[in-house]
Amino acid sequence: METKKNLKMKHWILGIIFVVTGVLTFLTMELEAEEASYTTMSQASLPIVYFKTDAGNSYNALHGYTEEIDSTMDCEDITPIGTDRSVSLSINTYGTEVEGITYKVRDLDSGDLYESNEVKDFSVVSDYIDVSFTLKNLIDDDVKYSLEIVLDLEGDKEAHYYANIIKGDSYDIQEYLDFVLNFNEVTFDSSRVNEIANYLESSSSSANDNFGHVDIYSSSSMITWGDLDPYLESDIQISVKDVNSEIAVICLEYRMGAENSYGSYDTYVVNEYYRVRKTSQRFYLLNYERDANQIFDAKNDLVTTTRIDLGITSTTEVNMLSDEDGAYNYFVNNGSLWCYSVSDNIFTSVFSFSSEDTDSVREDYLDHDFKLINVDSNGDATFAVMGYMNRGEHEGEVGISLYQYDYSDNIVNEVVFIPLNTSYTVLSENAGGIAYLNENKFYCLVDDTLYSIDISSLEIMEVVTDLVEGTYAVSEDGSTICYSTSGDLNNTDTLRIYNMANSSDYQIKADEGDSLNVIGFIDGDCAYGIAHKSDISSDDMGNEIFAMYKVCIMDSEYNVIKEYEQDGIYISNAEIYGKRVTLTRVTKSGDSYVSSTIDQLINKDENVVEDELSVVTATTTARLTETRILLFKAASSTSGVSLRASEKIVYNEKKWVDLDKTITGEGKYYVYAYGRYLQSYENLNTAISKAYDSYGYVLDNNANLVYRRYKSTQSSLSNLSITSSSSTIATAAQTLANYAGENINIASLMSSGLSVIDALKTADNLQPLSISGLSVDKLLNYVADGYPLVAKTGDNSYCIITAYDSDNITYIDLATSATETKTITAVSKIFTEAGNVYLTYYK
């Protein structure tokens, strides 16, 4: 599809604006005459590596790292390799000289090296290198492996590229790509909509009011962009997310342009998600999702004196922060940081990896995020960039970079850079939860340690160590942490609150016989619960129930301002939503607990209207729903708005800090859906529920598959024999262990004091899972994947599910060893009445 000529005019006009404002762009290459070595942000230099189909389609772009990283969780894409084990690559060098190419194949779990070889023959044609090689016959079919490509670059530099590969037959990836690319082409031509109409499941219940997000249930008009009349501005980036003999998941990313009501053109980043099944007769589109996000350019975007128009977006969540008076308003859009000054009526592009006159593949790679820390009354701001660094001094590195922006001088200075040897996925969930600057000290939470870094001397101090997931919480502004001093989730005598803003701390002590549990923060107020140790019990699986008799809220001055306590009522779980604490309540029934009603604890400030930025939406005829930032201080006028970019971004080589820290990401479950990483969770039940609702899957910190939504329509286990033990739960666990080929004695281990879960953890090659609160239909995929699923049927009664189809479930009653088949509805009723408690494992 041809790009309209107006696109060139758009870029030319934008370039003139930047020249007229008299500011230097981010591409400035200038050395500062200072004692230390200072540079400004340089252009991207690392090549991009693509895999290539026999038909010539490039897909699964790999971005380079200048150091080796732990790429275990860098696993959103999968590259299918045929049974001939041949690999074809296309390398866009962008003019950087490549002097050598090597590749390595490793076991994805253990990291064991299977193969390391050099590619001896390659040539460069118009900045592209086509490379082909054949892997040794050392890898199994349908097993994922890690492939590392290493490029030796000019200047004695290396670039490392990581991919997951899988070898197998009948993947037919080219046919899937052809289907997806044709579908995409039709979306730009409404006259051809009948070609894809049969693949859609358009529903009258679909809102059809936002081009920012459409799906398989949207109308054909929404799928073909209505009256927007868009056109492609870039090549389409193809990513294969999953593939097997029946199904492929493929994502497309591209830029498109569309005319706006001002006679100019807006640019959008579009991401498409396809889940496709192929049979011998035809293709079936199982799911389709499309997100479009307008790239903010500050032209005609102050639509009223109190509203900044972000245009068409897929979400109304905006990362934003202002000073107390609302004069300087910072917000993040598509990987770039902007500021709008109400007083000056100026939009400033403060920080961006983007660059004009490039294909944007490297510059606009969105594997980073911003942490907005503080905005001063004079417009100065402190912020951190966390993740993969697309270009500049840290190009190809992953880490946390702290910056300070001087508004009047219009200069961004890097204060400190912390390199971290991991992927952005792991960093985003295990670092930066605290990123707070108090005068000369930068506090940063990395994995289980809170560090304090003196930004002048670069002295590093460990403020808190050995933090355990679930035993600490951080305030929303990142200034305060509350944590268990023992790190024991269910046996904490002391909680410590440490305020980094004023360096004060306070200890909450439990009464004799009590234990404490931190719940979280409501603004700067800390919520925590108190339980009698005698009320803390364990279920059959060994999961402890922390039954709190009281929940308290303590303000920033360490005064208890709210208490919740009712006779005979216990709180088994508490979650914070906005300014409320939602309490899951239970009552005692003998030695166990039964569910009661849910209640809420309301914070004192819930009805107070605060001066802060907010987000609203507006509707227009052609563009439908648009997202806008609502300012709480009005500009003097919508006319005369100026645009500028920060004059330069200055780096200091001597401000690098090595924490010598390896991030493991242990204790978390990582959810992926719609072809991308979503979020991590400490609670497995929550992770599975999220993955189920979003048609996704769950990985552990070693990238092992823990759960996936999709399953076959029917499945059964073979050669499962029941091994009797000391109790029905021990029998269940022993049967699981034996089926997995593990030689352990569950009864003996449990008699020594271990719970059933801990007993199973002594096995070498299985990871036990205790799941509760989910209906059985969401868990049958374990049977499909070859894992027996134990379900509770009553007090001390269990069964093992061995088969299912679309209507029925077959299970073995462990009390009688009888095999029964019942409808899914009937079985679900039995399991629900027993509490929906399950036991299984994964490898």
Secondary structure, DSSP 4 states (H G I P E B T S, - for coil): -PPPTHHHHHHHHHHHHHHHTT---TT------SSS-EEEPPPP---EEEEE-TT--EEEEEE-BSS--B-TT--S--EEE-TT-EEEEEEE-TTPPEEEEEEEEEETTT--EEEEEEE----EETTEEEEEEE--TT--BT-EEEEEEEEEETTTEEEEEEEEEEE-S---HHHHHHHHHHHHHHHT-GGGGGGTGGG----TTS----TTEEETTS-HHHHTTTT---EE-SPPEEEEEEE-SSEEEEEEEEEEEEE-TTSSEEEEEEEEEEEEEE-SS-EEEEEEEEEEEEPP--SS-EEETTEEEEES-S-----EEE-TTSSEEEEEETTEEEEEETTTTEEEEEE----TTS-STTTT---EEEEEEEE-TTS-EEEEEEEE--SSTTTT-EEEEEEEEETTTTEEEEEEEEE-SB-HHHHHHHEEEEEEEETTEEEEEETTEEEEEETTT--EEEEE----TTSEEE-TTS-EEEEESS--TT--SEEEEEETTTTEEEEEEPPTTEEEEEEEEETTEEEEEEEEGGG-EE-TT--EE--BSEEEEE-TTS-EEEEE--TT-EEEEEEEETTEEEEEEEEEETTEEEEEEEEEEE-TTTT------EEEEEEETTTEEEEEEE-SS--S-SSS-EEEE-SEEEEEGGGB---------TT-EEEEETTEEEEEES-HHHHHHHHHHTT-EEE-TT--EEEES---S-EE--S------SSHHHHHHHHHHHHTT----HHHHHHTT--HHHHHHTSSS-EEEEEESS-GGGTTHHHHTT--EEEEEETTEEEEEEEE-SSEEEEEETTT--EEEEEHHHHHHHHHHTT-EEEEEE-
